[in-house]
């Protein structure tokens, strides 16, 4: 599993192993490919009421298939320089999404400089299904709360023999999607605004896990704005997550995050919106079974999100999931996974009107190469 606390520069080093050699002669780039295809059947129940005057039964159970795929190319340009492209394909669009496209330069055996587009450093939950221990999407989410993909640069420090590593990031912005494209800057930020991130990792002795402290800050964002030309509120996020393996078959993951969103500003200098505070956390346990005819593991996860508004009711999200992950062919390149989950979402404006409770049942076929 590829857990999220691996920063982009270190992630590409793990794939292509660029070793620094000052006197190395240029060689022809060595290219490798990887990818996955994620295919899911979801059965979803809800307590939503029917809409009066419509023929459709809005409260009926939803049964849908979905598919998503990724194709990655990694190449070693020299012993010190590597690059990566990660393209995502969704069944609901004809467009190809470049989630990653960057280079990583090992300046020496401890420091790596990277620049380009990459999946940000925020959060414990993986952005890709190959790094998940469940099937359904997280209530904590990836976009907005975890930030978006980013365009920028980072310096990663990983001294050999030290349990500490980290990275510092300067990017177009974390919390407005357009900032991860070449079409920026966002209409709700100053032309010179940037986002700043810090990722600090401590690896526990004997490979028992890791602790990850992370920060992200945007001077202005797409939150709390009335229209183009308004400046969005600033966003600050602090998070702490941990991965612990107390015994070999058991993995425990935990995360807590706190995010604040400031008021925006209109052309007259007046405040727009309100101060918003969001707190969220998760606790997950995955246990590898023994004595089974093929590799299997079970996962239990609880997630909770609360968003505090000054002038409205708090918004809360609760998710409880249980999953069975299997490799029925005995190959780690094919997973047949099953999940059942309960969710309870209360809207910020009207807890009764916006309440959505239900059950998700999912069957997933995940193939990697």
C-alpha positions in Angstrom: 0.0 0.0 0.0 1.2 3.5 -0.8 0.4 5.7 2.1 -0.1 9.4 1.7 2.7 10.6 4.0 5.3 9.8 1.3 6.1 13.2 -0.3 6.3 13.5 -4.1 10.1 13.6 -4.2 10.5 10.6 -1.9 7.7 8.7 -3.7 9.5 9.0 -7.1 12.8 8.0 -5.4 11.1 4.9 -4.1 10.0 3.9 -7.6 13.0 4.8 -9.7 15.7 4.8 -7.0 17.8 7.8 -8.2 21.1 7.6 -6.5 23.4 10.6 -6.4 26.8 10.2 -8.2 28.7 13.4 -8.9 30.9 11.9 -11.6 28.2 9.8 -13.3 28.1 10.0 -17.0 24.8 10.7 -18.8 23.0 7.5 -19.8 19.9 6.8 -21.9 16.7 7.3 -19.8 15.4 4.1 -18.3 11.6 4.2 -18.6 9.1 2.1 -16.6 5.3 2.0 -16.6 2.7 1.3 -13.9 -1.0 1.8 -13.4 -4.3 0.5 -12.2 -7.9 -0.1 -13.2 -10.5 0.4 -10.4 -14.0 -1.1 -11.1 -16.8 -0.8 -8.5 -20.4 -1.9 -8.1 -22.1 0.3 -5.4 -25.5 -0.2 -3.8 -26.5 2.9 -1.9 -29.5 3.5 0.3 -30.7 6.9 1.6 -33.4 8.3 3.9 -34.1 11.2 1.5 -37.8 12.0 0.9 -39.5 11.8 -2.5 -39.8 15.1 -4.3 -43.5 16.0 -4.7 -44.9 16.0 -8.2 -42.1 13.9 -9.7 -42.4 10.4 -11.2 -39.0 9.3 -10.0 -38.6 7.7 -6.6 -35.8 9.8 -5.1 -35.8 7.7 -1.9 -35.2 4.5 -3.8 -32.0 2.4 -3.6 -29.3 3.5 -6.1 -27.3 0.7 -7.9 -24.5 1.9 -10.1 -21.2 0.8 -11.7 -18.2 3.0 -11.9 -14.7 2.8 -13.4 -11.5 4.8 -13.1 -7.9 4.1 -14.3 -4.4 5.5 -14.0 -1.4 5.2 -16.3 2.0 6.2 -14.9 5.4 6.6 -16.7 8.6 7.0 -14.6 12.0 7.5 -16.1 15.5 7.8 -14.8 17.2 10.5 -16.8 20.5 10.3 -15.0 21.6 8.7 -11.7 20.5 11.9 -10.0 17.4 13.0 -12.0 14.1 11.2 -12.4 10.7 12.3 -13.7 7.1 11.0 -13.5 3.8 11.5 -15.3 0.5 10.1 -13.8 -2.6 10.3 -16.1 -6.1 9.6 -14.7 -9.0 8.4 -16.8 -12.6 8.7 -15.6 -15.7 7.1 -17.2 -17.7 10.3 -16.7 -15.4 12.5 -18.9 -13.6 12.3 -22.2 -10.8 14.3 -20.8 -7.5 13.0 -19.4 -6.5 14.4 -16.1 -2.8 14.9 -15.4 -2.6 14.3 -11.7 1.2 14.3 -11.7 3.9 15.6 -14.0 7.2 16.6 -12.3 10.9 16.0 -12.0 12.9 15.0 -8.9 16.6 15.9 -8.7 18.7 14.3 -6.0 21.1 17.1 -5.2 23.0 14.8 -2.8 22.2 11.6 -0.9 19.9 13.6 1.5 18.3 16.5 -0.4 15.9 16.2 -3.3 14.5 19.1 -5.3 11.3 18.6 -7.3 9.1 20.9 -9.4 5.9 20.4 -11.4 2.4 19.1 -10.7 1.9 16.6 -8.0 -0.6 15.2 -5.4 -0.2 17.4 -2.3 1.4 16.2 1.0 -1.8 16.7 3.1 -3.5 13.8 4.8 -3.2 10.1 5.7 -5.8 8.7 3.2 -4.4 7.8 -0.2 -5.5 9.7 -3.3 -5.2 6.4 -5.2 -7.2 3.2 -4.6 -4.0 1.2 -4.5 -3.2 2.9 -1.2 -6.6 2.4 0.5 -7.8 -0.1 3.0 -11.4 0.5 2.2 -13.5 0.7 -1.1 -15.8 3.7 -0.8 -14.6 7.3 -0.9 -13.7 8.9 2.4 -16.0 11.3 4.2 -12.9 13.3 5.1 -12.5 13.6 1.4 -9.6 14.3 -0.8 -10.5 17.6 -2.5 -10.9 20.9 -0.6 -10.4 19.4 2.9 -7.2 17.6 1.9 -6.5 20.3 -0.6 -6.3 19.9 -4.4 -3.5 18.7 -6.6 -0.8 21.4 -6.7 1.6 23.0 -9.1 4.8 24.1 -7.5 8.1 23.1 -6.1 9.4 21.3 -3.0 12.7 20.6 -1.2 12.7 17.2 0.6 15.3 16.3 3.2 15.8 12.6 4.2 19.2 12.1 5.9 20.5 8.6 5.7 20.3 6.7 9.0 18.0 9.4 10.6 14.4 8.6 11.6 13.4 12.2 10.6 12.6 13.4 7.2 10.5 16.3 5.8 9.7 18.6 2.9 8.9 22.3 2.3 6.5 23.2 -0.5 5.8 26.5 -2.4 2.8 26.1 -4.7 0.2 28.1 -6.7 -2.3 27.2 -4.0 -3.9 24.3 -2.1 -7.5 25.2 -1.9 -8.6 26.4 -5.3 -8.7 23.8 -8.1 -7.8 26.2 -10.9 -4.4 26.8 -9.2 -3.4 23.3 -10.1 -3.9 24.1 -13.8 -2.1 26.4 -16.2 -5.2 28.6 -16.3 -4.5 30.5 -13.1 -4.2 32.5 -11.1 -7.6 32.2 -9.5 -9.9 35.2 -10.0 -10.2 35.3 -6.2 -6.5 35.7 -5.3 -3.9 38.3 -5.9 -1.7 37.5 -9.0 1.4 37.0 -6.8 -0.4 34.8 -4.1 1.2 31.5 -3.3 0.5 28.6 -1.0 3.0 27.2 1.5 3.3 23.7 3.0 5.4 21.8 5.5 5.6 18.0 6.0 7.5 16.5 8.9 7.9 12.7 9.4 9.3 10.6 12.2 9.8 6.9 11.5 9.4 4.7 14.6 12.1 2.2 15.5 12.1 -1.3 14.1 9.7 -0.3 11.2 6.8 -0.1 13.7 5.2 2.9 11.9 5.5 6.7 11.6 4.3 10.0 12.8 3.5 12.8 10.4 2.9 16.4 11.2 1.8 18.6 8.3 0.8 22.2 7.6 -0.6 24.1 4.6 -1.5 27.8 4.2 -3.1 29.8 1.4 -3.0 33.6 1.4 -6.4 33.7 -0.4 -8.7 30.9 -1.6 -11.9 30.2 -3.4 -13.9 30.2 -0.1 -16.0 33.1 1.2 -16.3 35.0 -2.1 -19.2 36.7 -3.8 -17.9 36.7 -7.3 -14.9 37.3 -9.6 -12.5 40.0 -8.2 -13.4 39.3 -4.6 -10.5 38.1 -2.5 -11.1 34.7 -0.9 -10.5 34.0 2.7 -7.2 32.7 3.8 -6.9 29.0 4.7 -4.7 27.3 7.4 -4.6 23.6 8.0 -2.6 21.7 10.7 -2.7 17.9 10.8 -1.2 15.0 12.7 -1.5 11.4 11.5 0.2 8.1 12.6 0.7 4.7 11.2 1.5 2.0 13.8 2.1 -1.8 13.3 2.2 -3.1 16.9 2.3 -6.7 15.6 3.0 -7.9 12.1 -0.6 -8.7 11.0 -2.1 -5.5 12.4 -1.9 -1.9 11.0 -3.5 1.0 12.8 -3.9 4.4 11.2 -5.2 7.6 12.9 -5.5 11.2 11.9 -6.7 14.5 13.3 -6.9 17.8 11.3 -7.9 21.3 12.1 -8.7 23.8 9.4 -9.7 27.5 9.5 -11.1 29.6 6.7 -11.1 33.4 7.1 -13.5 35.9 5.7 -13.2 37.1 2.1 -13.0 40.8 1.0 -15.1 42.6 -1.7 -14.1 45.6 -3.8 -15.2 48.1 -1.1 -13.0 46.4 1.5 -16.0 44.8 3.3 -15.9 41.3 4.8 -17.6 38.5 2.8 -18.8 35.3 4.5 -17.8 34.2 7.9 -15.0 32.5 9.8 -15.3 28.8 9.3 -13.6 26.1 11.4 -13.4 22.4 10.5 -12.2 19.5 12.6 -12.0 16.0 11.3 -10.5 12.7 12.3 -10.3 9.0 11.6 -9.3 5.7 13.2 -8.6 2.7 11.1 -7.4 -0.9 11.8 -6.4 -3.4 9.2 -5.6 -7.1 10.2 -4.1 -9.6 7.8 -5.8 -13.0 8.3 -3.9 -16.2 8.5 -4.8 -19.8 7.5 -7.0 -18.6 4.6 -6.8 -20.2 1.1 -5.5 -16.9 -0.3 -4.4 -13.6 1.1 -7.1 -11.7 3.0 -7.4 -8.8 5.4 -10.2 -7.1 7.2 -10.6 -3.4 7.9 -12.6 -1.3 10.3 -12.8 2.5 10.0 -14.6 5.3 11.8 -14.5 8.9 10.4 -16.0 12.1 11.7 -16.1 15.6 10.4 -17.6 18.7 11.9 -17.7 22.2 10.4 -18.5 25.2 12.6 -20.2 28.2 11.1 -20.8 31.4 13.0 -24.3 32.1 11.6 -25.5 28.6 10.7 -25.9 25.2 12.2 -22.8 23.0 12.4 -22.4 20.5 9.6 -21.4 17.0 10.7 -20.4 13.9 8.8 -20.1 10.4 10.3 -18.9 7.3 8.5 -18.4 3.8 9.8 -17.0 1.2 7.3 -16.0 -2.5 7.4 -14.1 -4.0 4.4 -12.8 -7.4 3.4 -9.8 -7.2 1.0 -8.8 -10.4 -0.9 -6.4 -11.6 -3.5 -8.3 -14.6 -4.8 -5.8 -15.4 -7.5 -2.9 -15.3 -5.1 -1.5 -12.2 -7.0 -1.0 -8.9 -5.3 -1.9 -7.3 -8.7 -5.6 -8.3 -8.4 -7.8 -7.4 -5.5 -11.5 -8.5 -5.1 -12.8 -6.3 -2.2 -16.1 -6.0 -0.4 -17.3 -3.3 1.9 -20.4 -2.2 3.9 -20.6 1.3 5.4 -23.0 3.5 7.3 -23.0 7.3 6.8 -24.9 10.1 8.5 -24.6 13.6 7.1 -26.3 16.7 8.5 -26.4 19.9 6.4 -25.2 23.2 7.8 -28.3 25.2 6.9 -31.1 22.9 8.1 -30.1 19.7 9.9 -33.5 18.2 9.2 -33.7 19.1 5.5 -30.1 18.3 4.8 -29.9 15.1 6.8 -28.8 12.1 4.7 -28.5 8.7 6.4 -27.9 5.4 4.6 -25.8 2.4 3.8 -23.2 1.8 1.1 -22.4 -1.7 -0.1 -19.6 -2.1 -2.6 -17.8 -4.8 -4.6 -14.5 -3.7 -6.1 -12.2 -5.3 -8.7 -8.8 -3.5 -8.6 -6.1 -4.5 -11.1 -2.6 -3.1 -11.1 0.4 -3.6 -13.3 
